[in-house]
C-alpha cells in the first residue's frame, strides 16, 4: 500500500511538473497543442528541465569547418526556434527543434555564412531548415542518461562480483546479488540455452545480459518523471537501430556453413524454388533486426505518448475537474508500463538469442538419414 501511495505521489509530481512546463510554453502561445507538447517530451534535448526555472544545461560539442567548437547550451537561453544566435570562432549557430545549424545558409568570399533573407533560419516549403549543419557530438539528455545507466550497471555488477569473491558468500546470494543472480539464471536457462543450445550459449551470454539490462534499466529510468531520469533513450530510433545492428553483425559473423546454405541454396526443394527463395532469405536477414528496432522504439514511444496525452486532457478541457480521472488513468498506464519495461527487454533479448541459434545450428541431415 505504501509503495502504491509513493507511486501515486510520483505521478502527481509529474503532472505538476508537466503543468509548469506547459505554462512556460504557453507564454509564447495562446493555444495548447498536445501533439507539439508530446513530441517535445519524447525527443532528445540539449538540456534537462529539472523543476520550475531550474535547468541543467549540457555541453554542445561541434566539429565545424574551423575545427572543434564547444560551448554550453545555456548560450541559447532555452530557445529552440532558431532565433537566438551564438557566435563562436567567427561562426554563428542556432538551435532549431533541438538540432544545431549554422545561422545562415550561404558563404561569402571570406568563408562567412550569409543569408539573402532577414531570417537566421531558412525553411523550405515543408518547414524543414535549409541551413547547413555541423557535425554534432553534443552530450544530449539521452547521452547523459545512457552514461548514467552504464555507470549504474557497472556499480551493480562490480558490487555483486565483489560479494561473490568475498568471504561473506556462503552459497546463498544476499544484497544486490540476490536481485541480479535470478535474472542472470533466467536469461541463461530460459533464453540462451533453449534458443542457442548448450554447446554455444556461453559465448553469447555477455551480449545477451548486457542488452537485457541496458534496455530494462533505460526503460525504467524513462518512466521516472523527474531529474535525473525521464529521458526517452529506448524510444530513440538511433539507439534501437544501433542495438539491432549489433545483433545483425553478431548473427552474420556467427553464421556457419549450414546457415548460409539455407539462405542462398535452401536444401530439400527444387532448383527453381531455391532460386526463388534465395532473395527472400537475404531480405529476411535485414527484416529481422529491422523488426527488433521498430518494435522496441514503437512500444516505448507509444507508452510515453499515451501518458502525456492523458495528462494533456486537463489542458484540453481547460479545467482541473478532469485532473483526478486523468491522474488515475496515468497511474494505471504507468503500472502497465513497468511491466512493459521488462517485457520489451525480454523480447529483444529472446529474439536476438533465437537469431544466434539459427546462425549456429548444426546440420541435421545425417540424423534424418539414420532414421
C-alpha positions in Angstrom: 0.0 0.0 0.0 2.8 2.4 0.9 4.5 1.7 -2.5 1.3 2.5 -4.3 0.9 5.8 -2.4 4.5 6.7 -3.3 3.9 5.8 -6.9 0.7 7.9 -7.0 2.5 10.9 -5.5 5.3 10.5 -8.1 2.7 10.6 -10.9 1.2 13.7 -9.2 4.6 15.3 -9.2 4.9 14.5 -12.9 1.5 16.2 -13.6 2.6 19.3 -11.6 5.9 19.5 -13.4 4.1 18.9 -16.7 1.7 21.8 -15.8 4.6 24.1 -15.1 6.3 23.3 -18.4 3.1 23.8 -20.2 2.7 27.2 -18.5 6.2 28.2 -19.7 5.4 27.1 -23.3 2.1 28.9 -23.1 3.8 32.2 -22.6 4.5 32.4 -26.3 1.4 30.6 -27.5 -2.3 31.1 -26.5 -3.5 27.7 -27.8 -2.4 24.4 -26.3 -1.1 22.0 -28.8 -1.0 18.4 -27.4 0.9 17.0 -30.3 3.7 19.6 -30.0 3.9 19.0 -26.3 4.0 15.2 -26.6 6.7 15.4 -29.3 8.7 17.8 -27.2 8.7 15.4 -24.2 9.7 12.3 -26.1 12.5 13.8 -28.3 16.1 14.3 -27.3 17.2 17.6 -25.8 20.4 19.6 -25.1 19.2 20.4 -21.6 17.4 18.8 -18.6 14.3 20.6 -17.2 14.6 19.9 -13.5 11.9 21.9 -11.8 10.5 25.4 -12.4 13.2 27.6 -13.9 16.0 25.2 -12.8 17.7 23.7 -15.9 20.8 21.6 -16.3 22.5 22.8 -19.4 24.5 20.2 -21.2 27.7 20.8 -23.3 27.5 21.3 -27.0 30.4 19.8 -29.0 30.5 20.6 -32.7 33.0 19.7 -35.4 32.9 22.6 -37.9 34.9 23.7 -40.9 37.0 25.7 -38.5 37.6 22.7 -36.2 36.3 21.8 -32.8 33.8 24.2 -31.2 32.4 23.7 -27.7 30.1 25.7 -25.5 27.2 25.3 -23.1 23.6 25.0 -24.3 22.9 27.8 -21.8 24.1 30.2 -24.5 20.9 29.5 -26.5 18.8 30.8 -23.5 16.4 27.8 -23.8 15.5 29.0 -27.3 14.6 26.2 -29.7 13.1 28.3 -32.5 16.3 29.4 -34.2 16.0 33.0 -33.1 19.0 33.1 -30.6 22.3 33.2 -32.4 25.5 32.0 -30.7 28.8 33.2 -32.2 31.9 31.0 -31.6 35.2 31.1 -33.6 33.8 33.5 -36.1 30.8 31.2 -36.9 27.2 31.7 -35.9 25.0 28.9 -34.7 21.3 28.4 -33.9 19.2 25.7 -32.3 16.1 24.7 -34.1 14.0 21.7 -32.9 16.9 20.5 -30.8 19.3 20.4 -33.8 22.3 22.8 -34.2 22.6 24.6 -37.5 24.8 27.4 -38.9 22.8 30.6 -38.6 23.0 31.3 -42.4 22.8 29.1 -45.5 25.4 30.6 -47.8 29.0 31.7 -47.5 30.7 34.8 -48.9 34.2 35.2 -50.3 35.6 35.3 -46.7 34.0 31.9 -45.9 31.5 33.6 -43.6 27.9 32.3 -43.6 25.5 34.9 -45.0 21.8 34.9 -45.9 19.7 36.7 -48.5 16.8 36.9 -46.1 16.5 38.6 -42.7 15.8 35.2 -41.1 18.6 33.3 -39.4 16.8 30.0 -40.0 15.5 29.4 -43.5 12.8 26.9 -44.0 11.7 25.1 -47.2 8.1 24.5 -48.2 7.9 21.5 -45.9 9.1 23.6 -42.9 12.5 21.9 -42.9 15.6 24.0 -42.3 17.8 24.6 -45.3 20.6 25.8 -43.1 23.8 23.7 -43.2 24.6 21.8 -40.0 28.0 21.0 -38.4 28.8 17.5 -37.1 27.1 17.4 -33.7 28.8 15.3 -30.9 27.0 17.0 -28.1 26.1 15.4 -24.8 22.4 15.4 -25.0 19.8 14.3 -22.5 19.8 10.8 -24.0 23.6 10.5 -24.0 23.7 11.7 -20.4 21.1 9.1 -19.4 22.9 6.3 -21.2 26.2 7.2 -19.5 24.3 7.2 -16.1 22.7 3.8 -16.8 26.1 2.4 -17.8 27.6 3.7 -14.5 24.7 2.2 -12.6 25.1 -1.2 -14.3 28.9 -1.2 -13.7 28.4 -0.4 -10.0 25.7 -3.1 -9.7 27.8 -5.9 -11.2 31.1 -4.8 -9.6 29.3 -4.9 -6.2 27.7 -8.3 -7.0 31.0 -9.6 -8.2 32.9 -8.5 -5.2 30.3 -10.1 -3.0 30.8 -13.5 -4.7 34.6 -13.2 -4.2 34.3 -12.2 -0.6 34.1 -14.5 2.5 30.5 -13.3 3.1 29.3 -15.5 0.2 28.1 -18.9 1.6 26.2 -20.2 -1.4 23.2 -18.0 -0.8 23.2 -14.6 -2.6 22.4 -11.6 -0.5 22.0 -7.9 -1.1 22.3 -6.8 -4.7 23.5 -10.2 -5.7 20.1 -11.7 -4.7 18.5 -9.4 -7.3 21.0 -9.9 -10.1 21.5 -13.7 -9.9 17.9 -14.8 -10.5 17.8 -12.6 -13.6 21.1 -13.9 -14.9 20.0 -17.5 -14.3 16.6 -16.8 -16.0 18.3 -15.4 -19.1 20.7 -18.4 -19.2 18.1 -21.1 -18.6 15.0 -19.6 -20.3 16.5 -17.6 -23.1 20.1 -18.6 -24.1 20.1 -22.4 -23.7 16.7 -23.1 -25.3 17.4 -20.8 -28.3 21.1 -21.3 -28.8 21.9 -24.7 -27.3 24.2 -26.0 -24.6 27.2 -26.1 -26.9 27.3 -22.5 -28.0 25.3 -20.4 -25.5 28.2 -19.3 -23.2 29.9 -17.1 -25.7 26.7 -15.1 -26.3 25.7 -14.7 -22.7 27.8 -11.4 -22.2 25.9 -9.7 -25.0 22.5 -11.1 -24.1 22.9 -10.0 -20.5 24.3 -6.6 -21.5 21.5 -5.8 -23.9 18.8 -7.1 -21.5 20.0 -5.0 -18.5 20.7 -2.0 -20.7 17.2 -1.9 -22.2 15.5 -2.8 -19.0 17.3 -0.1 -16.9 16.8 2.6 -19.5 13.1 1.7 -19.9 12.7 2.0 -16.1 14.6 5.3 -16.0 12.5 6.7 -18.8 9.2 6.3 -16.9 10.5 8.1 -13.8 9.3 11.6 -14.4 11.9 13.7 -12.6 15.6 14.6 -12.9 18.0 12.8 -13.5 15.6 10.4 -15.1 12.9 10.8 -17.7 15.0 10.6 -20.9 13.4 8.6 -23.7 16.5 6.6 -24.6 15.0 3.3 -25.9 12.3 5.4 -27.6 15.0 6.9 -29.7 15.3 5.3 -33.1 19.0 5.8 -33.3 19.5 3.8 -30.1 17.3 0.9 -31.2 18.9 1.0 -34.6 22.3 0.6 -33.1 21.2 -2.3 -30.9 19.6 -4.0 -33.9 22.7 -3.5 -36.0 24.9 -5.2 -33.3 22.5 -8.2 -33.3 22.8 -8.3 -37.1 26.6 -8.2 -37.0 26.8 -10.9 -34.4 24.4 -13.1 -36.3 26.2 -12.6 -39.6 29.7 -13.3 -38.1 28.3 -16.4 -36.2 26.7 -17.9 -39.3 28.1 -21.4 -40.1 28.1 -23.2 -43.4 24.6 -24.7 -42.7 23.2 -21.2 -42.0 24.5 -19.7 -45.3 23.4 -22.8 -47.3 19.8 -22.4 -46.1 19.9 -18.7 -47.1 21.5 -19.0 -50.6 20.6 -22.6 -51.6 17.8 -24.0 -49.5 18.1 -27.8 -49.1 15.3 -30.2 -49.9 13.5 -28.0 -52.5 13.6 -28.0 -56.3 16.2 -25.8 -58.0 13.7 -23.2 -59.3 12.4 -22.8 -55.7 15.9 -22.4 -54.4 16.5 -19.5 -56.8 13.1 -18.0 -55.8 13.8 -18.4 -52.0 17.3 -17.0 -52.0 16.5 -13.3 -52.4 13.6 -13.7 -49.8 16.0 -15.2 -47.3 18.6 -12.4 -47.9 15.9 -9.8 -47.4 14.9 -11.7 -44.2 18.4 -11.2 -42.8 17.7 -7.5 -42.6 14.0 -7.5 -41.8 14.6 -9.4 -38.6 16.8 -6.8 -37.0 14.6 -4.1 -38.5 11.6 -5.6 -36.6 13.7 -5.6 -33.4 14.5 -1.9 -34.0 10.9 -0.8 -34.7 9.3 -2.9 -32.0 11.3 -1.5 -29.2 11.2 2.0 -30.5 7.4 2.0 -31.1 6.3 0.3 -27.9 8.4 2.6 -25.6 7.5 5.8 -27.5 3.8 4.8 -27.5 3.8 4.4 -23.8 5.3 7.9 -23.2 2.8 9.5 -25.7 -0.2 7.8 -24.0 0.8 9.1 -20.6 1.4 12.6 -21.9 -1.9 12.5 -23.8 -3.8 11.6 -20.6 -2.2 14.5 -18.7 -3.0 16.8 -21.7 -6.7 16.2 -21.2 -6.5 18.6 -18.2 -5.3 21.4 -20.6 -7.5 20.4 -23.5 -10.7 20.7 -21.4 -9.1 23.7 -19.5 -10.4 22.5 -16.1 -8.8 20.8 -13.2 -12.0 18.8 -12.7 -10.6 16.4 -15.1 -7.4 16.0 -13.1 -8.5 13.2 -10.7 -9.6 10.9 -13.6 -6.5 11.9 -15.6 -4.1 11.1 -12.8 -5.8 7.7 -12.0 -5.5 6.8 -15.7 -1.9 7.9 -15.7 -1.1 5.7 -12.7 -2.9 2.7 -14.3 -1.0 3.1 -17.6 2.3 3.7 -15.7 1.8 0.4 -13.8 1.4 -1.3 -17.1 4.5 0.5 -18.4 6.5 -1.0 -15.6 5.7 -4.5 -16.9 6.4 -3.3 -20.5 9.9 -2.2 -19.5 10.9 -5.8 -18.6 8.8 -7.3 -21.4 10.4 -5.3 -24.2 13.9 -6.1 -22.8 13.0 -9.8 -22.7 11.6 -9.8 -26.2 14.6 -8.1 -27.7 17.0 -10.5 -25.9 15.0 -13.6 -26.7 14.7 -12.8 -30.4 18.5 -12.0 -30.5 19.2 -15.3 -29.0 16.9 -17.0 -31.5 18.8 -15.4 -34.4 22.1 -16.5 -32.9 20.7 -20.0 -32.5 19.6 -20.2 -36.1 23.0 -19.0 -37.3 24.9 -21.6 -35.3 22.5 -24.6 -35.7 24.2 -27.8 -36.7 23.3 -29.7 -39.9 20.7 -32.4 -39.1 20.6 -34.2 -42.5 22.7 -37.1 -41.3 20.4 -37.5 -38.3 17.4 -37.8 -40.5 19.1 -40.4 -42.8 19.8 -42.6 -39.8 16.1 -42.7 -39.1 
